[in-house]
């Protein structure tokens, strides 16, 4: 279930990531940001709730598992 992932090219780190990908011979890089409305992203006292961090870790495990089974194509 759930929603299909989608590509979203946003953020100031993207030029750095593009260069890193070139340096790695074109190896794809997964850049996954985790935040919520209360995270104060890139501001003073930036944080993430432990429940959100737990959900992010589970989502990453599921994504890598699906990739290992060949059901996710980069």
Predicted model as a PDB file, atoms N, CA, C, CB and O in Angstrom, pLDDT in the B-factor column:
MODEL        1                                                                  
ATOM      1  N   UNK A   1       0.811  -1.175   0.000  1.00 70.00           N  
ATOM      2  CA  UNK A   1       0.000   0.000   0.000  1.00 70.00           C  
ATOM      3  C   UNK A   1       0.863   1.250   0.000  1.00 70.00           C  
ATOM      4  CB  UNK A   1      -0.927  -0.008   1.182  1.00 70.00           C  
ATOM      5  O   UNK A   1       2.081   1.197  -0.171  1.00 70.00           O  
ATOM      6  N   UNK A   2       0.213   2.339   0.191  1.00 84.00           N  
ATOM      7  CA  UNK A   2       0.922   3.607   0.262  1.00 84.00           C  
ATOM      8  C   UNK A   2       0.976   4.316  -1.062  1.00 84.00           C  
ATOM      9  CB  UNK A   2       2.303   3.395   0.766  1.00 84.00           C  
ATOM     10  O   UNK A   2       0.281   3.950  -2.011  1.00 84.00           O  
ATOM     11  N   UNK A   3       1.798   5.322  -1.120  1.00 84.00           N  
ATOM     12  CA  UNK A   3       1.936   6.155  -2.306  1.00 84.00           C  
ATOM     13  C   UNK A   3       3.269   5.860  -2.983  1.00 84.00           C  
ATOM     14  CB  UNK A   3       1.825   7.655  -1.944  1.00 84.00           C  
ATOM     15  O   UNK A   3       4.285   5.685  -2.310  1.00 84.00           O  
ATOM     16  N   UNK A   4       3.267   5.806  -4.294  1.00 85.00           N  
ATOM     17  CA  UNK A   4       4.503   5.592  -5.040  1.00 85.00           C  
ATOM     18  C   UNK A   4       5.467   6.743  -4.798  1.00 85.00           C  
ATOM     19  CB  UNK A   4       4.212   5.442  -6.545  1.00 85.00           C  
ATOM     20  O   UNK A   4       5.045   7.899  -4.772  1.00 85.00           O  
ATOM     21  N   UNK A   5       6.777   6.450  -4.618  1.00 80.00           N  
ATOM     22  CA  UNK A   5       7.738   7.536  -4.447  1.00 80.00           C  
ATOM     23  C   UNK A   5       7.856   8.365  -5.716  1.00 80.00           C  
ATOM     24  CB  UNK A   5       9.106   6.982  -4.053  1.00 80.00           C  
ATOM     25  O   UNK A   5       7.571   7.882  -6.812  1.00 80.00           O  
ATOM     26  N   UNK A   6       8.269   9.594  -5.564  1.00 77.00           N  
ATOM     27  CA  UNK A   6       8.445  10.448  -6.731  1.00 77.00           C  
ATOM     28  C   UNK A   6       9.735  11.250  -6.580  1.00 77.00           C  
ATOM     29  CB  UNK A   6       7.228  11.391  -6.915  1.00 77.00           C  
ATOM     30  O   UNK A   6      10.183  11.509  -5.463  1.00 77.00           O  
ATOM     31  N   UNK A   7      10.310  11.629  -7.668  1.00 72.00           N  
ATOM     32  CA  UNK A   7      11.532  12.420  -7.680  1.00 72.00           C  
ATOM     33  C   UNK A   7      11.193  13.879  -7.410  1.00 72.00           C  
ATOM     34  CB  UNK A   7      12.274  12.270  -9.028  1.00 72.00           C  
ATOM     35  O   UNK A   7      10.302  14.439  -8.049  1.00 72.00           O  
ATOM     36  N   UNK A   8      11.890  14.490  -6.478  1.00 68.00           N  
ATOM     37  CA  UNK A   8      11.704  15.904  -6.183  1.00 68.00           C  
ATOM     38  C   UNK A   8      13.083  16.546  -6.101  1.00 68.00           C  
ATOM     39  CB  UNK A   8      10.895  16.115  -4.855  1.00 68.00           C  
ATOM     40  O   UNK A   8      13.801  16.327  -5.125  1.00 68.00           O  
ATOM     41  N   UNK A   9      13.463  17.322  -7.088  1.00 63.00           N  
ATOM     42  CA  UNK A   9      14.761  17.984  -7.089  1.00 63.00           C  
ATOM     43  C   UNK A   9      14.697  19.326  -6.391  1.00 63.00           C  
ATOM     44  CB  UNK A   9      15.262  18.162  -8.507  1.00 63.00           C  
ATOM     45  O   UNK A   9      14.445  20.349  -7.028  1.00 63.00           O  
ATOM     46  N   UNK A  10      14.925  19.331  -5.080  1.00 64.00           N  
ATOM     47  CA  UNK A  10      14.896  20.581  -4.331  1.00 64.00           C  
ATOM     48  C   UNK A  10      16.049  20.603  -3.338  1.00 64.00           C  
ATOM     49  CB  UNK A  10      13.542  20.760  -3.603  1.00 64.00           C  
ATOM     50  O   UNK A  10      16.594  19.558  -2.984  1.00 64.00           O  
ATOM     51  N   UNK A  11      16.412  21.787  -2.896  1.00 64.00           N  
ATOM     52  CA  UNK A  11      17.393  21.908  -1.830  1.00 64.00           C  
ATOM     53  C   UNK A  11      18.747  22.378  -2.295  1.00 64.00           C  
ATOM     54  CB  UNK A  11      17.544  20.615  -1.146  1.00 64.00           C  
ATOM     55  O   UNK A  11      19.104  22.250  -3.467  1.00 64.00           O  
ATOM     56  N   UNK A  12      19.498  22.926  -1.357  1.00 66.00           N  
ATOM     57  CA  UNK A  12      20.801  23.493  -1.669  1.00 66.00           C  
ATOM     58  C   UNK A  12      21.916  22.476  -1.813  1.00 66.00           C  
ATOM     59  CB  UNK A  12      21.171  24.458  -0.628  1.00 66.00           C  
ATOM     60  O   UNK A  12      22.980  22.810  -2.333  1.00 66.00           O  
ATOM     61  N   UNK A  13      21.705  21.236  -1.367  1.00 71.00           N  
ATOM     62  CA  UNK A  13      22.754  20.217  -1.434  1.00 71.00           C  
ATOM     63  C   UNK A  13      22.808  19.514  -2.786  1.00 71.00           C  
ATOM     64  CB  UNK A  13      22.545  19.195  -0.343  1.00 71.00           C  
ATOM     65  O   UNK A  13      23.739  18.749  -3.038  1.00 71.00           O  
ATOM     66  N   UNK A  14      21.835  19.753  -3.660  1.00 73.00           N  
ATOM     67  CA  UNK A  14      21.782  19.010  -4.920  1.00 73.00           C  
ATOM     68  C   UNK A  14      23.025  19.179  -5.793  1.00 73.00           C  
ATOM     69  CB  UNK A  14      20.577  19.437  -5.698  1.00 73.00           C  
ATOM     70  O   UNK A  14      23.491  18.183  -6.346  1.00 73.00           O  
ATOM     71  N   UNK A  15      23.589  20.376  -5.952  1.00 78.00           N  
ATOM     72  CA  UNK A  15      24.817  20.454  -6.757  1.00 78.00           C  
ATOM     73  C   UNK A  15      25.944  19.608  -6.173  1.00 78.00           C  
ATOM     74  CB  UNK A  15      25.276  21.904  -6.874  1.00 78.00           C  
ATOM     75  O   UNK A  15      26.701  18.989  -6.921  1.00 78.00           O  
ATOM     76  N   UNK A  16      26.065  19.572  -4.856  1.00 83.00           N  
ATOM     77  CA  UNK A  16      27.076  18.744  -4.205  1.00 83.00           C  
ATOM     78  C   UNK A  16      26.821  17.266  -4.492  1.00 83.00           C  
ATOM     79  CB  UNK A  16      27.088  18.999  -2.687  1.00 83.00           C  
ATOM     80  O   UNK A  16      27.756  16.516  -4.774  1.00 83.00           O  
ATOM     81  N   UNK A  17      25.563  16.850  -4.422  1.00 83.00           N  
ATOM     82  CA  UNK A  17      25.224  15.452  -4.670  1.00 83.00           C  
ATOM     83  C   UNK A  17      25.480  15.058  -6.116  1.00 83.00           C  
ATOM     84  CB  UNK A  17      23.771  15.193  -4.316  1.00 83.00           C  
ATOM     85  O   UNK A  17      25.941  13.949  -6.384  1.00 83.00           O  
ATOM     86  N   UNK A  18      25.188  15.944  -7.037  1.00 82.00           N  
ATOM     87  CA  UNK A  18      25.446  15.665  -8.455  1.00 82.00           C  
ATOM     88  C   UNK A  18      26.941  15.462  -8.685  1.00 82.00           C  
ATOM     89  CB  UNK A  18      24.914  16.818  -9.349  1.00 82.00           C  
ATOM     90  O   UNK A  18      27.335  14.563  -9.428  1.00 82.00           O  
ATOM     91  N   UNK A  19      27.773  16.285  -8.059  1.00 86.00           N  
ATOM     92  CA  UNK A  19      29.216  16.129  -8.192  1.00 86.00           C  
ATOM     93  C   UNK A  19      29.683  14.826  -7.541  1.00 86.00           C  
ATOM     94  CB  UNK A  19      29.943  17.329  -7.567  1.00 86.00           C  
ATOM     95  O   UNK A  19      30.539  14.134  -8.092  1.00 86.00           O  
ATOM     96  N   UNK A  20      29.135  14.491  -6.388  1.00 87.00           N  
ATOM     97  CA  UNK A  20      29.498  13.237  -5.722  1.00 87.00           C  
ATOM     98  C   UNK A  20      29.127  12.043  -6.594  1.00 87.00           C  
ATOM     99  CB  UNK A  20      28.804  13.130  -4.350  1.00 87.00           C  
ATOM    100  O   UNK A  20      29.887  11.078  -6.677  1.00 87.00           O  
ATOM    101  N   UNK A  21      27.977  12.097  -7.237  1.00 87.00           N  
ATOM    102  CA  UNK A  21      27.557  11.017  -8.126  1.00 87.00           C  
ATOM    103  C   UNK A  21      28.534  10.879  -9.293  1.00 87.00           C  
ATOM    104  CB  UNK A  21      26.128  11.271  -8.648  1.00 87.00           C  
ATOM    105  O   UNK A  21      28.885   9.763  -9.676  1.00 87.00           O  
ATOM    106  N   UNK A  22      28.969  11.989  -9.851  1.00 89.00           N  
ATOM    107  CA  UNK A  22      29.969  11.931 -10.940  1.00 89.00           C  
ATOM    108  C   UNK A  22      31.274  11.342 -10.421  1.00 89.00           C  
ATOM    109  CB  UNK A  22      30.223  13.348 -11.541  1.00 89.00           C  
ATOM    110  O   UNK A  22      31.904  10.531 -11.100  1.00 89.00           O  
ATOM    111  N   UNK A  23      31.683  11.746  -9.217  1.00 92.00           N  
ATOM    112  CA  UNK A  23      32.928  11.223  -8.639  1.00 92.00           C  
ATOM    113  C   UNK A  23      32.861   9.724  -8.374  1.00 92.00           C  
ATOM    114  CB  UNK A  23      33.247  11.951  -7.346  1.00 92.00           C  
ATOM    115  O   UNK A  23      33.886   9.043  -8.360  1.00 92.00           O  
ATOM    116  N   UNK A  24      31.657   9.218  -8.165  1.00 91.00           N  
ATOM    117  CA  UNK A  24      31.467   7.788  -7.909  1.00 91.00           C  
ATOM    118  C   UNK A  24      31.172   7.015  -9.194  1.00 91.00           C  
ATOM    119  CB  UNK A  24      30.333   7.581  -6.910  1.00 91.00           C  
ATOM    120  O   UNK A  24      30.672   5.891  -9.143  1.00 91.00           O  
ATOM    121  N   UNK A  25      31.478   7.606 -10.326  1.00 92.00           N  
ATOM    122  CA  UNK A  25      31.299   6.921 -11.607  1.00 92.00           C  
ATOM    123  C   UNK A  25      29.855   6.742 -12.008  1.00 92.00           C  
ATOM    124  CB  UNK A  25      31.951   5.593 -11.560  1.00 92.00           C  
ATOM    125  O   UNK A  25      29.524   5.799 -12.727  1.00 92.00           O  
ATOM    126  N   UNK A  26      28.980   7.640 -11.553  1.00 87.00           N  
ATOM    127  CA  UNK A  26      27.570   7.563 -11.923  1.00 87.00           C  
ATOM    128  C   UNK A  26      26.737   6.705 -10.988  1.00 87.00           C  
ATOM    129  CB  UNK A  26      27.447   7.035 -13.305  1.00 87.00           C  
ATOM    130  O   UNK A  26      25.549   6.500 -11.236  1.00 87.00           O  
ATOM    131  N   UNK A  27      27.337   6.200  -9.918  1.00 85.00           N  
ATOM    132  CA  UNK A  27      26.588   5.413  -8.944  1.00 85.00           C  
ATOM    133  C   UNK A  27      25.481   6.280  -8.356  1.00 85.00           C  
ATOM    134  CB  UNK A  27      27.523   4.870  -7.823  1.00 85.00           C  
ATOM    135  O   UNK A  27      25.760   7.370  -7.858  1.00 85.00           O  
ATOM    136  N   UNK A  28      24.233   5.823  -8.401  1.00 80.00           N  
ATOM    137  CA  UNK A  28      23.139   6.643  -7.887  1.00 80.00           C  
ATOM    138  C   UNK A  28      23.276   6.899  -6.392  1.00 80.00           C  
ATOM    139  CB  UNK A  28      21.806   5.975  -8.174  1.00 80.00           C  
ATOM    140  O   UNK A  28      23.719   6.030  -5.641  1.00 80.00           O  
ATOM    141  N   UNK A  29      22.897   8.086  -5.973  1.00 81.00           N  
ATOM    142  CA  UNK A  29      22.915   8.462  -4.566  1.00 81.00           C  
ATOM    143  C   UNK A  29      21.481   8.692  -4.121  1.00 81.00           C  
ATOM    144  CB  UNK A  29      23.792   9.731  -4.324  1.00 81.00           C  
ATOM    145  O   UNK A  29      20.711   9.372  -4.799  1.00 81.00           O  
ATOM    146  N   UNK A  30      21.131   8.121  -2.981  1.00 78.00           N  
ATOM    147  CA  UNK A  30      19.817   8.347  -2.395  1.00 78.00           C  
ATOM    148  C   UNK A  30      19.989   9.386  -1.303  1.00 78.00           C  
ATOM    149  CB  UNK A  30      19.188   7.020  -1.835  1.00 78.00           C  
ATOM    150  O   UNK A  30      20.750   9.184  -0.357  1.00 78.00           O  
ATOM    151  N   UNK A  31      19.288  10.483  -1.435  1.00 76.00           N  
ATOM    152  CA  UNK A  31      19.358  11.567  -0.460  1.00 76.00           C  
ATOM    153  C   UNK A  31      17.976  11.701   0.134  1.00 76.00           C  
ATOM    154  CB  UNK A  31      19.845  12.920  -1.107  1.00 76.00           C  
ATOM    155  O   UNK A  31      17.039  12.099  -0.558  1.00 76.00           O  
ATOM    156  N   UNK A  32      17.833  11.378   1.399  1.00 77.00           N  
ATOM    157  CA  UNK A  32      16.533  11.262   2.011  1.00 77.00           C  
ATOM    158  C   UNK A  32      16.454  12.211   3.194  1.00 77.00           C  
ATOM    159  CB  UNK A  32      16.255   9.815   2.444  1.00 77.00           C  
ATOM    160  O   UNK A  32      17.136  12.007   4.199  1.00 77.00           O  
ATOM    161  N   UNK A  33      15.642  13.232   3.089  1.00 77.00           N  
ATOM    162  CA  UNK A  33      15.456  14.164   4.187  1.00 77.00           C  
ATOM    163  C   UNK A  33      14.246  13.776   5.017  1.00 77.00           C  
ATOM    164  CB  UNK A  33      15.306  15.586   3.663  1.00 77.00           C  
ATOM    165  O   UNK A  33      13.221  13.353   4.484  1.00 77.00           O  
ATOM    166  N   UNK A  34      14.374  13.923   6.309  1.00 81.00           N  
ATOM    167  CA  UNK A  34      13.285  13.580   7.215  1.00 81.00           C  
ATOM    168  C   UNK A  34      12.983  14.794   8.078  1.00 81.00           C  
ATOM    169  CB  UNK A  34      13.643  12.340   8.094  1.00 81.00           C  
ATOM    170  O   UNK A  34      13.855  15.295   8.789  1.00 81.00           O  
ATOM    171  N   UNK A  35      11.757  15.259   8.014  1.00 80.00           N  
ATOM    172  CA  UNK A  35      11.351  16.378   8.860  1.00 80.00           C  
ATOM    173  C   UNK A  35       9.827  16.389   8.959  1.00 80.00           C  
ATOM    174  CB  UNK A  35      11.886  17.735   8.295  1.00 80.00           C  
ATOM    175  O   UNK A  35       9.136  15.669   8.238  1.00 80.00           O  
ATOM    176  N   UNK A  36       9.331  17.203   9.848  1.00 80.00           N  
ATOM    177  CA  UNK A  36       7.896  17.413   9.958  1.00 80.00           C  
ATOM    178  C   UNK A  36       7.662  18.892  10.233  1.00 80.00           C  
ATOM    179  CB  UNK A  36       7.269  16.517  11.081  1.00 80.00           C  
ATOM    180  O   UNK A  36       8.614  19.672  10.273  1.00 80.00           O  
ATOM    181  N   UNK A  37       6.430  19.278  10.419  1.00 79.00           N  
ATOM    182  CA  UNK A  37       6.113  20.685  10.609  1.00 79.00           C  
ATOM    183  C   UNK A  37       6.771  21.321  11.827  1.00 79.00           C  
ATOM    184  CB  UNK A  37       4.648  20.843  10.716  1.00 79.00           C  
ATOM    185  O   UNK A  37       6.949  22.538  11.869  1.00 79.00           O  
ATOM    186  N   UNK A  38       7.131  20.512  12.814  1.00 83.00           N  
ATOM    187  CA  UNK A  38       7.746  21.041  14.013  1.00 83.00           C  
ATOM    188  C   UNK A  38       9.254  20.918  14.042  1.00 83.00           C  
ATOM    189  CB  UNK A  38       7.185  20.367  15.187  1.00 83.00           C  
ATOM    190  O   UNK A  38       9.875  21.192  15.068  1.00 83.00           O  
ATOM    191  N   UNK A  39       9.862  20.505  12.923  1.00 86.00           N  
ATOM    192  CA  UNK A  39      11.301  20.253  12.897  1.00 86.00           C  
ATOM    193  C   UNK A  39      12.145  21.514  12.901  1.00 86.00           C  
ATOM    194  CB  UNK A  39      11.643  19.443  11.699  1.00 86.00           C  
ATOM    195  O   UNK A  39      13.318  21.480  13.273  1.00 86.00           O  
ATOM    196  N   UNK A  40      11.551  22.634  12.486  1.00 85.00           N  
ATOM    197  CA  UNK A  40      12.303  23.890  12.382  1.00 85.00           C  
ATOM    198  C   UNK A  40      13.527  23.694  11.485  1.00 85.00           C  
ATOM    199  CB  UNK A  40      12.737  24.390  13.789  1.00 85.00           C  
ATOM    200  O   UNK A  40      14.645  24.077  11.828  1.00 85.00           O  
ATOM    201  N   UNK A  41      13.274  23.089  10.333  1.00 80.00           N  
ATOM    202  CA  UNK A  41      14.328  22.688   9.403  1.00 80.00           C  
ATOM    203  C   UNK A  41      15.284  23.836   9.082  1.00 80.00           C  
ATOM    204  CB  UNK A  41      13.712  22.161   8.120  1.00 80.00           C  
ATOM    205  O   UNK A  41      14.857  24.906   8.648  1.00 80.00           O  
ATOM    206  N   UNK A  42      16.560  23.609   9.295  1.00 79.00           N  
ATOM    207  CA  UNK A  42      17.650  24.560   9.049  1.00 79.00           C  
ATOM    208  C   UNK A  42      17.538  25.832   9.870  1.00 79.00           C  
ATOM    209  CB  UNK A  42      17.692  24.918   7.595  1.00 79.00           C  
ATOM    210  O   UNK A  42      18.115  26.859   9.512  1.00 79.00           O  
ATOM    211  N   UNK A  43      16.802  25.769  10.964  1.00 84.00           N  
ATOM    212  CA  UNK A  43      16.660  26.935  11.830  1.00 84.00           C  
ATOM    213  C   UNK A  43      17.219  26.651  13.210  1.00 84.00           C  
ATOM    214  CB  UNK A  43      15.196  27.355  11.932  1.00 84.00           C  
ATOM    215  O   UNK A  43      17.729  25.562  13.476  1.00 84.00           O  
ATOM    216  N   UNK A  44      17.119  27.623  14.073  1.00 88.00           N  
ATOM    217  CA  UNK A  44      17.555  27.388  15.457  1.00 88.00           C  
ATOM    218  C   UNK A  44      16.768  26.224  16.067  1.00 88.00           C  
ATOM    219  CB  UNK A  44      17.374  28.674  16.317  1.00 88.00           C  
ATOM    220  O   UNK A  44      15.570  26.079  15.825  1.00 88.00           O  
ATOM    221  N   UNK A  45      17.434  25.425  16.835  1.00 88.00           N  
ATOM    222  CA  UNK A  45      16.798  24.283  17.515  1.00 88.00           C  
ATOM    223  C   UNK A  45      16.164  23.294  16.545  1.00 88.00           C  
ATOM    224  CB  UNK A  45      15.742  24.781  18.482  1.00 88.00           C  
ATOM    225  O   UNK A  45      15.118  22.712  16.834  1.00 88.00           O  
ATOM    226  N   UNK A  46      16.805  23.108  15.392  1.00 88.00           N  
ATOM    227  CA  UNK A  46      16.326  22.101  14.442  1.00 88.00           C  
ATOM    228  C   UNK A  46      16.275  20.750  15.147  1.00 88.00           C  
ATOM    229  CB  UNK A  46      17.244  22.035  13.175  1.00 88.00           C  
ATOM    230  O   UNK A  46      17.184  20.407  15.903  1.00 88.00           O  
ATOM    231  N   UNK A  47      15.222  19.987  14.902  1.00 90.00           N  
ATOM    232  CA  UNK A  47      15.070  18.710  15.590  1.00 90.00           C  
ATOM    233  C   UNK A  47      14.176  17.776  14.787  1.00 90.00           C  
ATOM    234  CB  UNK A  47      14.496  18.920  16.997  1.00 90.00           C  
ATOM    235  O   UNK A  47      13.578  18.170  13.786  1.00 90.00           O  
ATOM    236  N   UNK A  48      14.098  16.539  15.242  1.00 89.00           N  
ATOM    237  CA  UNK A  48      13.135  15.581  14.705  1.00 89.00           C  
ATOM    238  C   UNK A  48      12.637  14.740  15.876  1.00 89.00           C  
ATOM    239  CB  UNK A  48      13.773  14.679  13.573  1.00 89.00           C  
ATOM    240  O   UNK A  48      13.409  14.332  16.744  1.00 89.00           O  
ATOM    241  N   UNK A  49      11.346  14.493  15.877  1.00 88.00           N  
ATOM    242  CA  UNK A  49      10.772  13.653  16.928  1.00 88.00           C  
ATOM    243  C   UNK A  49      11.244  12.213  16.766  1.00 88.00           C  
ATOM    244  CB  UNK A  49       9.228  13.719  16.899  1.00 88.00           C  
ATOM    245  O   UNK A  49      11.412  11.734  15.645  1.00 88.00           O  
ATOM    246  N   UNK A  50      11.458  11.524  17.882  1.00 90.00           N  
ATOM    247  CA  UNK A  50      11.939  10.144  17.821  1.00 90.00           C  
ATOM    248  C   UNK A  50      10.975   9.228  17.071  1.00 90.00           C  
ATOM    249  CB  UNK A  50      12.162   9.611  19.225  1.00 90.00           C  
ATOM    250  O   UNK A  50      11.415   8.313  16.374  1.00 90.00           O  
ATOM    251  N   UNK A  51       9.677   9.457  17.201  1.00 89.00           N  
ATOM    252  CA  UNK A  51       8.705   8.634  16.465  1.00 89.00           C  
ATOM    253  C   UNK A  51       8.880   8.822  14.961  1.00 89.00           C  
ATOM    254  CB  UNK A  51       7.255   8.992  16.884  1.00 89.00           C  
ATOM    255  O   UNK A  51       8.790   7.858  14.202  1.00 89.00           O  
ATOM    256  N   UNK A  52       9.131  10.068  14.522  1.00 88.00           N  
ATOM    257  CA  UNK A  52       9.364  10.306  13.091  1.00 88.00           C  
ATOM    258  C   UNK A  52      10.671   9.674  12.638  1.00 88.00           C  
ATOM    259  CB  UNK A  52       9.380  11.812  12.790  1.00 88.00           C  
ATOM    260  O   UNK A  52      10.747   9.130  11.536  1.00 88.00           O  
ATOM    261  N   UNK A  53      11.695   9.740  13.473  1.00 89.00           N  
ATOM    262  CA  UNK A  53      12.969   9.110  13.133  1.00 89.00           C  
ATOM    263  C   UNK A  53      12.798   7.597  13.024  1.00 89.00           C  
ATOM    264  CB  UNK A  53      14.044   9.456  14.185  1.00 89.00           C  
ATOM    265  O   UNK A  53      13.342   6.977  12.110  1.00 89.00           O  
ATOM    266  N   UNK A  54      12.052   7.002  13.944  1.00 92.00           N  
ATOM    267  CA  UNK A  54      11.777   5.564  13.876  1.00 92.00           C  
ATOM    268  C   UNK A  54      11.072   5.207  12.571  1.00 92.00           C  
ATOM    269  CB  UNK A  54      10.923   5.122  15.076  1.00 92.00           C  
ATOM    270  O   UNK A  54      11.436   4.229  11.919  1.00 92.00           O  
ATOM    271  N   UNK A  55      10.057   5.997  12.184  1.00 90.00           N  
ATOM    272  CA  UNK A  55       9.332   5.721  10.934  1.00 90.00           C  
ATOM    273  C   UNK A  55      10.250   5.871   9.724  1.00 90.00           C  
ATOM    274  CB  UNK A  55       8.121   6.663  10.795  1.00 90.00           C  
ATOM    275  O   UNK A  55      10.136   5.113   8.762  1.00 90.00           O  
ATOM    276  N   UNK A  56      11.152   6.837   9.768  1.00 89.00           N  
ATOM    277  CA  UNK A  56      12.087   7.031   8.656  1.00 89.00           C  
ATOM    278  C   UNK A  56      13.029   5.841   8.525  1.00 89.00           C  
ATOM    279  CB  UNK A  56      12.896   8.323   8.850  1.00 89.00           C  
ATOM    280  O   UNK A  56      13.316   5.396   7.413  1.00 89.00           O  
ATOM    281  N   UNK A  57      13.511   5.324   9.652  1.00 92.00           N  
ATOM    282  CA  UNK A  57      14.402   4.163   9.618  1.00 92.00           C  
ATOM    283  C   UNK A  57      13.662   2.957   9.045  1.00 92.00           C  
ATOM    284  CB  UNK A  57      14.945   3.843  11.037  1.00 92.00           C  
ATOM    285  O   UNK A  57      14.209   2.238   8.209  1.00 92.00           O  
ATOM    286  N   UNK A  58      12.435   2.729   9.481  1.00 93.00           N  
ATOM    287  CA  UNK A  58      11.636   1.615   8.953  1.00 93.00           C  
ATOM    288  C   UNK A  58      11.417   1.784   7.455  1.00 93.00           C  
ATOM    289  CB  UNK A  58      10.276   1.520   9.683  1.00 93.00           C  
ATOM    290  O   UNK A  58      11.526   0.816   6.703  1.00 93.00           O  
ATOM    291  N   UNK A  59      11.111   2.993   7.015  1.00 89.00           N  
ATOM    292  CA  UNK A  59      10.899   3.240   5.583  1.00 89.00           C  
ATOM    293  C   UNK A  59      12.160   2.960   4.783  1.00 89.00           C  
ATOM    294  CB  UNK A  59      10.445   4.684   5.349  1.00 89.00           C  
ATOM    295  O   UNK A  59      12.088   2.381   3.699  1.00 89.00           O  
ATOM    296  N   UNK A  60      13.319   3.363   5.305  1.00 88.00           N  
ATOM    297  CA  UNK A  60      14.582   3.082   4.612  1.00 88.00           C  
ATOM    298  C   UNK A  60      14.842   1.582   4.531  1.00 88.00           C  
ATOM    299  CB  UNK A  60      15.752   3.779   5.323  1.00 88.00           C  
ATOM    300  O   UNK A  60      15.254   1.082   3.484  1.00 88.00           O  
ATOM    301  N   UNK A  61      14.608   0.867   5.616  1.00 92.00           N  
ATOM    302  CA  UNK A  61      14.790  -0.591   5.611  1.00 92.00           C  
ATOM    303  C   UNK A  61      13.880  -1.231   4.571  1.00 92.00           C  
ATOM    304  CB  UNK A  61      14.503  -1.185   7.012  1.00 92.00           C  
ATOM    305  O   UNK A  61      14.310  -2.112   3.826  1.00 92.00           O  
ATOM    306  N   UNK A  62      12.623  -0.792   4.517  1.00 91.00           N  
ATOM    307  CA  UNK A  62      11.686  -1.346   3.536  1.00 91.00           C  
ATOM    308  C   UNK A  62      12.124  -1.032   2.108  1.00 91.00           C  
ATOM    309  CB  UNK A  62      10.276  -0.800   3.781  1.00 91.00           C  
ATOM    310  O   UNK A  62      12.008  -1.872   1.217  1.00 91.00           O  
ATOM    311  N   UNK A  63      12.628   0.188   1.898  1.00 87.00           N  
ATOM    312  CA  UNK A  63      13.072   0.573   0.562  1.00 87.00           C  
ATOM    313  C   UNK A  63      14.277  -0.265   0.128  1.00 87.00           C  
ATOM    314  CB  UNK A  63      13.423   2.070   0.525  1.00 87.00           C  
ATOM    315  O   UNK A  63      14.314  -0.754  -1.001  1.00 87.00           O  
ATOM    316  N   UNK A  64      15.261  -0.434   1.015  1.00 87.00           N  
ATOM    317  CA  UNK A  64      16.437  -1.231   0.666  1.00 87.00           C  
ATOM    318  C   UNK A  64      16.075  -2.699   0.483  1.00 87.00           C  
ATOM    319  CB  UNK A  64      17.515  -1.089   1.740  1.00 87.00           C  
ATOM    320  O   UNK A  64      16.650  -3.370  -0.373  1.00 87.00           O  
ATOM    321  N   UNK A  65      15.143  -3.204   1.264  1.00 91.00           N  
ATOM    322  CA  UNK A  65      14.680  -4.578   1.104  1.00 91.00           C  
ATOM    323  C   UNK A  65      14.018  -4.767  -0.266  1.00 91.00           C  
ATOM    324  CB  UNK A  65      13.695  -4.948   2.232  1.00 91.00           C  
ATOM    325  O   UNK A  65      14.294  -5.739  -0.970  1.00 91.00           O  
ATOM    326  N   UNK A  66      13.147  -3.828  -0.631  1.00 89.00           N  
ATOM    327  CA  UNK A  66      12.491  -3.905  -1.943  1.00 89.00           C  
ATOM    328  C   UNK A  66      13.521  -3.802  -3.067  1.00 89.00           C  
ATOM    329  CB  UNK A  66      11.433  -2.787  -2.088  1.00 89.00           C  
ATOM    330  O   UNK A  66      13.423  -4.504  -4.073  1.00 89.00           O  
ATOM    331  N   UNK A  67      14.498  -2.932  -2.891  1.00 85.00           N  
ATOM    332  CA  UNK A  67      15.555  -2.801  -3.901  1.00 85.00           C  
ATOM    333  C   UNK A  67      16.323  -4.113  -4.034  1.00 85.00           C  
ATOM    334  CB  UNK A  67      16.521  -1.647  -3.536  1.00 85.00           C  
ATOM    335  O   UNK A  67      16.613  -4.553  -5.146  1.00 85.00           O  
ATOM    336  N   UNK A  68      16.657  -4.740  -2.898  1.00 88.00           N  
ATOM    337  CA  UNK A  68      17.377  -6.018  -2.919  1.00 88.00           C  
ATOM    338  C   UNK A  68      16.579  -7.131  -3.569  1.00 88.00           C  
ATOM    339  CB  UNK A  68      17.747  -6.425  -1.518  1.00 88.00           C  
ATOM    340  O   UNK A  68      17.159  -8.066  -4.123  1.00 88.00           O  
ATOM    341  N   UNK A  69      15.253  -7.045  -3.510  1.00 89.00           N  
ATOM    342  CA  UNK A  69      14.401  -8.048  -4.134  1.00 89.00           C  
ATOM    343  C   UNK A  69      14.096  -7.723  -5.602  1.00 89.00           C  
ATOM    344  CB  UNK A  69      13.106  -8.176  -3.355  1.00 89.00           C  
ATOM    345  O   UNK A  69      13.423  -8.485  -6.296  1.00 89.00           O  
ATOM    346  N   UNK A  70      14.607  -6.572  -6.054  1.00 85.00           N  
ATOM    347  CA  UNK A  70      14.390  -6.195  -7.438  1.00 85.00           C  
ATOM    348  C   UNK A  70      13.048  -5.567  -7.713  1.00 85.00           C  
ATOM    349  CB  UNK A  70      14.546  -7.366  -8.292  1.00 85.00           C  
ATOM    350  O   UNK A  70      12.648  -5.447  -8.871  1.00 85.00           O  
ATOM    351  N   UNK A  71      12.333  -5.158  -6.659  1.00 83.00           N  
ATOM    352  CA  UNK A  71      11.023  -4.556  -6.880  1.00 83.00           C  
ATOM    353  C   UNK A  71      11.077  -3.043  -6.919  1.00 83.00           C  
ATOM    354  CB  UNK A  71      10.068  -4.995  -5.811  1.00 83.00           C  
ATOM    355  O   UNK A  71      10.062  -2.393  -7.167  1.00 83.00           O  
ATOM    356  N   UNK A  72      12.257  -2.468  -6.677  1.00 71.00           N  
ATOM    357  CA  UNK A  72      12.459  -1.021  -6.797  1.00 71.00           C  
ATOM    358  C   UNK A  72      13.622  -0.812  -7.744  1.00 71.00           C  
ATOM    359  CB  UNK A  72      12.729  -0.343  -5.396  1.00 71.00           C  
ATOM    360  O   UNK A  72      14.691  -1.397  -7.564  1.00 71.00           O  
ATOM    361  N   UNK A  73      13.421   0.012  -8.744  1.00 65.00           N  
ATOM    362  CA  UNK A  73      14.459   0.291  -9.733  1.00 65.00           C  
ATOM    363  C   UNK A  73      14.880   1.744  -9.571  1.00 65.00           C  
ATOM    364  CB  UNK A  73      13.957   0.004 -11.194  1.00 65.00           C  
ATOM    365  O   UNK A  73      14.036   2.639  -9.599  1.00 65.00           O  
ATOM    366  N   UNK A  74      16.193   1.992  -9.399  1.00 58.00           N  
ATOM    367  CA  UNK A  74      16.636   3.389  -9.224  1.00 58.00           C  
ATOM    368  C   UNK A  74      16.404   4.218 -10.462  1.00 58.00           C  
ATOM    369  CB  UNK A  74      18.106   3.438  -8.857  1.00 58.00           C  
ATOM    370  O   UNK A  74      16.721   5.407 -10.476  1.00 58.00           O  
TER     371      UNK A  74                                                      
ENDMDL                                                                          
END                                                                             
